[in-house]
Amino acid sequence: MFKKFSKDDIHSRSNIKSSVQRGLKTNFVNSYPDLSNAIDNIIPKKSQVILIKCEDKIQLYSVNNSNATNQDDHEDDDNNNEIVLIQHFTDIIPTLRTVHKYPELFPRVQVDRGAIKFVMSGANIMCPGLTSKGGQLPEDNLPVDTIVTVYAEGKENALAIGKLVMSVDDIKNKNKGIGIELLHYLGDGLWNHRE
């Protein structure tokens, strides 16, 4: 989704109203119920949220995370904005920066070491990378279209975010084909984008 993302893919930026911001926070928590205690840290009540409309019906939401009280403390307000979530049609997706701050709040899978180079080049994740000795899937069955964070064997932080193409049970039972469609990964255009 963001393999070749650049500033050219951005169509417009606009501040959103506080009522829209409240609705956005509610939708984010509805998608990831474990976020309920952290949502006011991710999107603080008094912060300004910016909607960034992009190609392919992608919407990014950026939050001004500047704590500077004096305008002289920072030359460019845009550098203090952090994209915290992505909306693509009805999918609400955290960015990797959000996941790195709150790793325990999102559904998680793990790929084996052999899959790392493929994930880091933007490839979708094949079932054997999730079911092999170094891979891990949740005990509970997650349905198709669930957004998951992708970790790698031996690594502490998430390296990608993806969407299940088949349920966790089907990944375990079929063990072939694409299991996760990759949406966002370390080093992609969104990761390297600065507001």
N, C-alpha and C positions, 0 to 999 in steps of 0.2 A: 504494500500500500504506500510506503514512504521511501522505497528504494531510490527513486530518482527525484524526490521531493526537493523543491527549491523555492526561492522567493517568487519566481515566475508563476508558481501554482496558486499563489494567493490572489484572490479577487478583491476582497474588501475587509476592513476592520471596523468594528463599531463597539462602543460601550453598551453593555446591557443594563436594563433597569433592575432595581433591587427585587422586584416581584419575579422577574424572569430568573434572576440569580437564585432565589429561593426554590423555584421550580426545578432548576438545574441540579441543585444540591439534593432535593428530594429524589429525583430520578437516579442520580448517582448512587445514593444510599439504597434505593429500591433494587438497583442492579447488583450491588455488593453490600448486603446487610451488615457485614462486619465493620463497615466504614462509619457507622452511626456515631461512634465516640470520637472519630478523628476528622469528620467532615468540616468542622469549624476551624481546624488547623490547615486543611487543604485549601478551603475557600473561606477565609475569615469574613465575618459578618460585615465589617466596614470596608472591605476591599473593593476595588473596582475590577470587574471581570470584563474582559474584552473578547468578543466573538470574532473569530477569523474565518471567513468563508473561503474555501479552496476548491480546486478542481474536483470532479467526480463526487460531488455532494458531500465532501468532507468538511466538517466544522471543527475548529480547534478552539478551546477556551483557555485564555491566558489570564493569570492573576498577577496583579502588581504586588510583589513580595518585598518591596523596599521598606525598610524600617527607618530610613533616614528622615530626620525631622527637619533638616535644613536643606533647601534646594541646592546649596553649594556642595553638599556632601556627595552628590551624584550629578554628573554632567548630562546624562541622557536617560530620561525615565524609561525609554523603551528597553534598555539593558536590564531593568529590574523586573521585567515581566517574565513569568515562567508558565509555559503551557502545561496544564495539569490534567486535561482530559481531551478526548477526541470523541466526536459523534459522527457516525456514518450510518445514515438512515436511522434505524431505531437502536443500533448498537451504541452503548456508552462504554468507552474504552479508556482506562487510565494510561498515562504516558509512563515510560520506563522510569523517568525521574520521580514520579509519584510513587510507583511501586518500590523503588529503592528506599524511599523514606518510610513506607508502611508495608513492608514485605509480607507480613502475616495476615493481611486483610483481603487478599485476593486468591482465587483458586490457583493451585500450583501443580505443575508437572515437571519432570526432570528428564533430560536426554542424556544418553551416554556420551563419553568423550569423543567418540568418532563422529558424532553429529555436529559438534561445535563449529567446525569450519564451514559446514554447509549452512547452518543457521546464520552465522555471521556474514555469509554472502547473500542472504535473503531467500534461501530455498525454503519451501514448505517442509514440514517435519513428517518423515515417514514413520509408520507404526513400529518397525523394528528398532528405531532409535529410542522409542519410549518403553518397549517391552523387554529389551535386552538387560543384561546384568546391571549395567550402570544407570538404566532408566528407571523412572518411578512414576506411577500413576496413582491418583487418589483411590482410597478404598471404596468410597461411595461412587456410584455411577453418575457421571455428569452427562447431560444430554447434548445432542448435536447443537452447534451454534453457541455453546458456552465460551465466554472469553476466559483464557487462562494465561497465567504468567509462566514463562519457560525458564527453568534453571538448568544448569549443566553439572554433570558429575564432577565433584571436586571444586566447584566454584561457589562463592558465597552469594553473589548478587544475580538477579535475573538478567538474562541476556536477550530476552525477547518476550513479545506478547502475541498470542495467536488466538484463533477461533477453531474450536473442535469441528472437524468435518464429519466425524463419526462419534458416537457415544464412547465413553471410556470402556464400557463392557465390549462394544464391537471392536475397539482397538485391541483389547486383550485377546478376544476370540479369533478375529480375522488375521491380525498381525501382518497385514500387507496393504500397500497403498498409502495414500496420504492420510495422516491422522489429524494434523493441525495445519490450517492455512496461516501462514505468517503474516502479521499485520504491521509490526513495528519491532525493530531490533537495534542493538547497540551499533552505532556507526552509520545508521541510515540517514536519509535527508532530514527527518524530523529530529533525530537525536542531535545532529550537528546544527540545526537551525537555532538562531538566537533572535529573540524579539527585540 
